[in-house]
Amino acid sequence: MKKVVLTLVIFTVLSCSFIGCSTDKPSEYPECSAIINTELGCVELCYNDIVYRPFGVFVNNSFRGTQIAVRADMQESKICQVKGYPPEEWIIEYLDMPMGGGDMLFKAVDTTEIPEELAQYQEYEY
């Protein structure tokens, strides 16, 4: 049991070390800022002067399109287009690291029409 715990601690320390090293280089993509909306209790993303709010999570990356930005406060967080949808209305954020989790779908605050294909992923109503 002690070996398992020690192995997990070492793995965690090494992973954090590598993540720290990767954020030292400047990104080739523009930065997307994160804004904490305390009134709604969510993190909003601002990209190209458009504010996006969380919409839902994909468990696979089938909708993830071309990368267009990185999150300013977290360089391992990548911002991508949603395949088949305009980035002025929909974007995806994902963590580019082992065990990063699912892709978070964001909807521009001015977007009113929700495509049927994306509606099934809706978890938040802001």
Contacts in CASP RR format, 6 or more apart in sequence:
PFRMAT RR
TARGET T0000
AUTHOR 0000-0000-0000
METHOD contacts of the structure
MODEL  1
MKKVVLTLVIFTVLSCSFIGCSTDKPSEYPECSAIINTELGCVELCYNDI
VYRPFGVFVNNSFRGTQIAVRADMQESKICQVKGYPPEEWIIEYLDMPMG
GGDMLFKAVDTTEIPEELAQYQEYEY
15 97 0 8 1.000
15 98 0 8 1.000
19 76 0 8 1.000
19 97 0 8 1.000
22 75 0 8 1.000
22 76 0 8 1.000
23 75 0 8 1.000
23 76 0 8 1.000
27 70 0 8 1.000
27 75 0 8 1.000
29 67 0 8 1.000
29 68 0 8 1.000
29 69 0 8 1.000
29 70 0 8 1.000
29 78 0 8 1.000
29 79 0 8 1.000
30 47 0 8 1.000
30 68 0 8 1.000
30 69 0 8 1.000
30 70 0 8 1.000
31 69 0 8 1.000
31 70 0 8 1.000
31 71 0 8 1.000
31 72 0 8 1.000
32 45 0 8 1.000
32 46 0 8 1.000
32 47 0 8 1.000
32 69 0 8 1.000
32 70 0 8 1.000
32 71 0 8 1.000
32 72 0 8 1.000
32 79 0 8 1.000
33 45 0 8 1.000
33 46 0 8 1.000
33 47 0 8 1.000
33 71 0 8 1.000
33 72 0 8 1.000
33 73 0 8 1.000
34 43 0 8 1.000
34 44 0 8 1.000
34 45 0 8 1.000
34 46 0 8 1.000
34 71 0 8 1.000
34 72 0 8 1.000
34 73 0 8 1.000
34 74 0 8 1.000
35 43 0 8 1.000
35 44 0 8 1.000
35 45 0 8 1.000
35 46 0 8 1.000
35 51 0 8 1.000
36 43 0 8 1.000
36 44 0 8 1.000
37 43 0 8 1.000
37 44 0 8 1.000
37 53 0 8 1.000
40 53 0 8 1.000
40 126 0 8 1.000
42 53 0 8 1.000
42 54 0 8 1.000
42 124 0 8 1.000
42 126 0 8 1.000
43 54 0 8 1.000
44 51 0 8 1.000
44 52 0 8 1.000
44 53 0 8 1.000
44 109 0 8 1.000
45 51 0 8 1.000
45 52 0 8 1.000
45 71 0 8 1.000
45 79 0 8 1.000
45 91 0 8 1.000
45 93 0 8 1.000
45 106 0 8 1.000
46 52 0 8 1.000
47 68 0 8 1.000
47 69 0 8 1.000
47 79 0 8 1.000
47 87 0 8 1.000
47 91 0 8 1.000
48 87 0 8 1.000
48 88 0 8 1.000
50 88 0 8 1.000
50 108 0 8 1.000
50 109 0 8 1.000
50 110 0 8 1.000
51 108 0 8 1.000
51 109 0 8 1.000
52 91 0 8 1.000
52 106 0 8 1.000
52 107 0 8 1.000
52 108 0 8 1.000
52 109 0 8 1.000
53 106 0 8 1.000
53 107 0 8 1.000
53 109 0 8 1.000
53 124 0 8 1.000
53 126 0 8 1.000
54 104 0 8 1.000
54 105 0 8 1.000
54 106 0 8 1.000
54 123 0 8 1.000
54 124 0 8 1.000
54 126 0 8 1.000
55 90 0 8 1.000
55 104 0 8 1.000
55 105 0 8 1.000
55 106 0 8 1.000
55 107 0 8 1.000
55 118 0 8 1.000
55 121 0 8 1.000
55 122 0 8 1.000
55 123 0 8 1.000
55 124 0 8 1.000
56 104 0 8 1.000
56 105 0 8 1.000
56 121 0 8 1.000
56 122 0 8 1.000
56 123 0 8 1.000
56 124 0 8 1.000
57 102 0 8 1.000
57 103 0 8 1.000
57 104 0 8 1.000
57 105 0 8 1.000
57 121 0 8 1.000
57 123 0 8 1.000
58 64 0 8 1.000
58 92 0 8 1.000
58 102 0 8 1.000
58 103 0 8 1.000
58 105 0 8 1.000
58 121 0 8 1.000
59 102 0 8 1.000
60 103 0 8 1.000
61 94 0 8 1.000
61 102 0 8 1.000
61 103 0 8 1.000
62 83 0 8 1.000
63 82 0 8 1.000
63 83 0 8 1.000
63 92 0 8 1.000
63 103 0 8 1.000
63 105 0 8 1.000
63 118 0 8 1.000
64 80 0 8 1.000
64 82 0 8 1.000
64 83 0 8 1.000
64 92 0 8 1.000
64 94 0 8 1.000
64 103 0 8 1.000
65 80 0 8 1.000
65 81 0 8 1.000
65 82 0 8 1.000
65 83 0 8 1.000
65 92 0 8 1.000
66 80 0 8 1.000
66 81 0 8 1.000
67 78 0 8 1.000
67 79 0 8 1.000
67 80 0 8 1.000
68 79 0 8 1.000
68 80 0 8 1.000
68 81 0 8 1.000
68 87 0 8 1.000
68 91 0 8 1.000
69 78 0 8 1.000
69 79 0 8 1.000
70 77 0 8 1.000
70 78 0 8 1.000
70 79 0 8 1.000
71 77 0 8 1.000
71 78 0 8 1.000
71 79 0 8 1.000
71 93 0 8 1.000
74 95 0 8 1.000
76 95 0 8 1.000
76 96 0 8 1.000
76 97 0 8 1.000
77 93 0 8 1.000
77 94 0 8 1.000
77 95 0 8 1.000
77 96 0 8 1.000
78 93 0 8 1.000
78 94 0 8 1.000
78 95 0 8 1.000
78 96 0 8 1.000
79 91 0 8 1.000
79 92 0 8 1.000
79 93 0 8 1.000
80 91 0 8 1.000
80 92 0 8 1.000
80 93 0 8 1.000
80 94 0 8 1.000
80 103 0 8 1.000
81 87 0 8 1.000
81 90 0 8 1.000
81 91 0 8 1.000
81 92 0 8 1.000
82 90 0 8 1.000
82 91 0 8 1.000
82 92 0 8 1.000
82 105 0 8 1.000
82 118 0 8 1.000
85 115 0 8 1.000
85 118 0 8 1.000
88 108 0 8 1.000
89 107 0 8 1.000
89 108 0 8 1.000
89 111 0 8 1.000
90 105 0 8 1.000
90 106 0 8 1.000
90 107 0 8 1.000
90 108 0 8 1.000
90 111 0 8 1.000
90 118 0 8 1.000
91 105 0 8 1.000
91 106 0 8 1.000
92 103 0 8 1.000
92 104 0 8 1.000
92 105 0 8 1.000
92 106 0 8 1.000
93 103 0 8 1.000
93 104 0 8 1.000
93 106 0 8 1.000
94 100 0 8 1.000
94 101 0 8 1.000
94 102 0 8 1.000
94 103 0 8 1.000
94 104 0 8 1.000
95 101 0 8 1.000
105 118 0 8 1.000
105 121 0 8 1.000
107 114 0 8 1.000
109 126 0 8 1.000
114 122 0 8 1.000
END
